[in-house]
Amino acid sequence: MNYVSKKEKSRPVLIRKNISLDEAHLQKLQPLLEKHNGNLSAAVREAIDLLSLALEGHETPEGMAESLKKKEIYSETWEELIQRGECILMSQQVLSWLIKNASGRLMDSDVVYELINPYRITTISELKEYLNCRSKRRGWKIQISISCNDEIEPEYATMDFVGGDRDFRELLIEIVCIFLARWMNLDVESVYRKSNSSTIYLRSFVRHDPQEIAPGVWKYFGSKEVLYREVERKPEFWITLSELYRSFNYQRVDIDKNLFEALVGGKLPDITKYFEIKAGRSLHEIPLPELLPLFKRLVMASQLVSDVEVCTEKGQEYIKILHDYSDEKVVSKLVQMFSNVFEMGWHTFRVSSVSELIIFDFSVSGLPERYSSASFS
């Protein structure tokens, strides 16, 4: 049996091994090499001691690496962000004005990814933790909670945004929804807003085009996107047109060249194509409850008439059209144009005209299918 004295036990065991270090590792050890006057062994020993301290509280080096990664993501200070030019100080009133005046326009993807890095945030839990940490450190005062059926590829999810400034909360919701639609294929199903909170319901959807904007995101956050794009594309045209409409108190009619050519040539213009283009299908495929509101939107946008009232209640459907034309020939042309729309849709109706009012009644019973009658009084 070998005996080892206490004095020998206390001596450090020296194991001499040949190790290879490339230039990158030597550069990282440079501060310790300078501290130990170029003694590589001493520098390596201190590096090991420092690593041992860093590993305290972590089961594995991988766990420590994950912790450092999160620290890198969440630990920026305002001073660091401002020095790097990533943030600026701005009054809340100015920020609210900017957000309100950009309402209805979708935020560009690169701006969204600036806030939420899709290569760092890959699960629902990571997104929740990231947003709450940012909210706390940057003073948003918004608490985010998320529930879903799967962390990576959820079929549905519910998100609650509570507290903070209402306008900024709306902006944050838009950013998160654009991110989820692009990277987790979750689209907005519905949005419920209260005075101090908002709840978002999301469902999975199939993306056919990588650049496709999810329909729910477009509906709830991009209502003015087309308007902004067109104004930016032809600003002088839209500014002039707006000035003209305003100068004439909107007493103008907007028609395309084909319709204008038909009118000047004494022909009856065909307006059915506008409804099909807007609906994305043929007229006879558009159900009456959907066609009547569409008719109101398009006719009012053209300024052909003064007002349109619709009723879509089953069995009592009608359209009342108010105009200010005094020429009977003009009124007759209007009736024929509008009648063609409903005839092409295979809807039965009775139409009458009194003074400055045209009425299309679709509650007529006893008429044969695809038949329409017109009576004027």
N, C-alpha and C positions, 0 to 999 in steps of 0.2 A: 504494500500500500504506500503510495507516494504522499509525502507530507509537504504542504505549502504553507509557509509562514504568513502571518498577517501582513508583515511588511511587504512580502512579495505579492500578496493579493492586491495591495493598494497601488502597485505600480501599473501604469498604463501599458496595455498590450500594443506593441507596434507591429503592424503588418505592412510590409513593403510590397507594393504592387505597381506594375507599370500601367499607367492610364494614358489615354490619348484625348487631347482636347483640341478642338479646332479654334480658329481665330475668333469666331462669334462668341464661344464660351469664355475665352480669355478676356474679351472685351467686357463681358458681363462681370467678370471677377476683378476687373481693373481697380475699382475703389478699394476692395479688400487687399489686393496686392500692394497698393500704395500704402495702405495702413500698416501692413506687415513688412514693409521695405523689400518687396519683391519675393518674399518667402511664399512659394506656391502652396506648400503643404499647410502652412498656417492659414492661408486664405481659404483653402478648401475646407479645413476643419471648422472655421468660423461660419462658412456658408452652410455646412451641415447643421451646426448649432442653430442658426437662424431658421432653417427649414423646420427643424424639430419644434421650435417655438410656434411657427406658423401653423404646424399640423395640429396643435392642441385644439381640441373641440371638433376635429374632423376625423372620421373613421379611416379615410383613405386619402391619398394624394389627389385622386379624382374629385373627391368631395370638396377638398380645399380649392381645386381649380374652378369648380362650379361656383363656389362662394366668391372667389375673386372676380369671376365673370359678372356675377350679379352686382358686386360692389362697383365694378367699372361702369355698369349700365346705370345704376341708381344714385351714385354718390357725387354727381357733379354739384358744385356750388354755384350760386349766382355769379360770384366773382370770376370763376373759371369760364363759365359760359359766355359772359360779357367780354372777357379778355380774348377769347377765341373768335369772337364775332358771331356766335351762334344765337345770341339773345340780345335784346335791347330793353331798356326800361320804357314803359308806356303807361299812361294813365288809363284807368279802367273805363272812363267815359269815352276816350278816343277809341279804345279797343271795341267797345260795344257798338259805336257808330260804324266802324269798319265791318263788323260781323253782320249787323242788320242790313247794310247796304250791299252785302255780297250774298244775302239770303236767296236761295233758289239756284245758286250756281255751284256745281260740283267742284270740289277741290281737286287739283291736279294730283296724280298718283305719286309723283316724286316728292311733293310736299307731305303727303300722307306718310310715305316711307321715311321721311326725315324724322318724324315723331315716333313711328312704330316700325322698327327694323324687322322685316319679315324673315331675315336669316338668323335673328336672335330670338324672336318670339314665334314659337312653333306649336304651342298648345294653349288651350283656353285658360288653364291655371296660370301659365306664364304671363298671358295678356292681362289677366286680372291683377296679379301681383305687380306687374310693371306699371299699370295705370295708377293704381293706388299709391305706389311709392312716388311716382312722379307728381301726383296730385298733392301729396303731403309735402314734398320738398320744394315744390314750386308755388305753393300757396293757392292751388285751384279750389281747395275746400270741397272737392267732389268725391263722394264715396261710391265705388263701383262694385257691384256684386253680379255674379254670373252663375247660372245653372244650365246644364246641358246633359245630353245622354252619352257623350263621348268627348275625350280630351283632344283628339287629333282630327277626327273626321265626324263631327257631330251632325245629326240629322235635324236637330232643332236646338234652340238656345233661347234663354230669356236673360236680358240684361237690365239692371236697375242703376240709374245715375241719380244720386241724391245729393242735394246741396249745391253750393257754389253759385256763381253768377249765371242767370238764366240764359243769356245770349252765348256765353262761353260754353255752357253745358251743351247747348244745341250744336255748336261747332265741334266739340269733342265727340259727340254722338255721331255726327256725320263722318268724321275721320275714322272712327272705329268701324262703322258700318261699311265704308268703302274698303277698309283693310280686310274685314271678314269676308266680304263678297269676292274679293280678288284672290285671297290666299286660303280661305277655308270653305269656299263655295256656299256661304250662308247669305241669303237675301232677306231683306226686311219684309216681314209679313204685315206688321201693324206697329203703330207708335201711339202710346198713350202719354199725354203730357199733363202734369199737375203744376201747381204753383212752385213747388220746391223739389220736384223730381220728375223723371221721365222713365218709362218702361218700354223696352224694345223687344218685340217678338220676332225671331228669325227662324227661317226654314231653309233646308238645303235646296239647291237648284242646280240644274245641268247647264254648264256653260258650253256654248257651241263655238265661241270665238274667244281667244285669250284677251282681246281688247274689248269684249262686250261689256256694257254697263248693265248691272243687274236691274231688272225692271222695278223692284221695290225701292232700290236706292235712287233710281231715276224719279220715281213717283214722289217720294217723300223729301228728297233733297235737291233734285235737279229740275224743278218746275220751270225755271227761267233760263236753263242752260242754252236752249236753242236761241232765245232772244239775245243773250249775251254774245254768243258766237256770231250771229248774223250782224249785230251792230258793230262788232270788231272787224268783221270782214268788209263791210261797206258802210262805214260811219257817216260819210257825207250823204249818201242816199237816204238813210233812215232819219237823220237829223232834219233834212229837207222835208221828207214826207211827214214827220211829226209836226213840224212848223205849219205845213199846209193844213193838216187836219185840225190843228188847234185854231188857226186863223179863221177857218170856215166853220168852226164850232161842230166839227165832225159831220157836216152836211156834204159829204163826198161819197162817191161810190167807187169801190175797188173791184175791178174786173180784169181778167187776163186778155191777151190779144185775140185768142180764138173767139171768146164771147163777144168782144168788141166788134170783131169783123162780122160776126153773125148779125148783130144788132144793126150795124151800118148797112149791111146788105139786105136788110128786110127779112132775115130768116129768124126762126125760133132758136135761141141758144140752147145748147144741151149742157146742163149743169150736173148731170148724174155722175160724171167722172170724178168730180171733187169729193163726193161722198164715198166713192169706192177707194179713192186714194187715201183719204183720211182713215177709213175703217180697215183698209188693207184686205178687202174682199169684195165680191160682187154684191150689188144691192139686194138681190133676192136671198142672200145669206145673212143679212142684217135683220134681226128681229125688231118688231115695231117699238118695243120699250127702249131699245138702244138707238133706233133711227131717229126718234122724235127729239131727244136732247141733242143729237148730232146735227140735226137740221137747224135747230135754234142756234147752235154755236157758229156754224158756217154761214148762215144767212145774216146773222147779226154782225159777224166779222166783215162781211162784204159791204155792209151799210146799204143793202138794197131796200130794206124796210126799217121802220122806226122801232118796232118792238115785236117780240114773239113770245107767246105764252103757250106752254105745253102741259098736257095732262097724260100721264102714263099709267093711270090706274086701270087695271084690267076690266074691259067691258065699257069703259068710259073715255077711251083715248080720243084726244082732239088736239088741234093746233089752231091758235088764234093769232093772226098776223095783222099788225097795225101799220099802216103806211100813210103817206101824205101826198099821193098822186091823185090828180084831178082828171087826167085824161083816161077815158074808159078803155081806149086801145092799150094803153100801158098796163092798166090793171088786168085786162084780159091776157096779155102776154105773161104777166107774173103768174096768174092762175095756171096757165098752160105749162109754164116752166116747172112750177112746183108740183103740178099733177104728174108730170112725167117721172119725177123722182119716186113717187109712191107707186105708180103703175109699174115701173121697172122693179120695184121691190115686191110686186105681187100682193099689195095690200088693197083691200076694199075700203072705199070711203065715199063720202058725199061732200061736195064743196059748194059753198055759197059766199056771195060777196055783197056787203051792204056798206054804202058810203066808203069810209076809209078802213074797213075791216074785212078780212078774208078768213073764213073758217073752214078747216078740214075736219070732218067728223068721221072717225073710224069706228064708232060704236054702232054703225048701221047694221041691222040684222036682216036676213032674208035675201041679201044680194048674192048672186052666184060667185064662185071663186074666181079671182083675177079679174073682177069686173069693177069698174068705177063709173059713177055717174056725176054729172056736174049740173047744178041748177043755180041760176043767178036771180036774185030778187032785189 
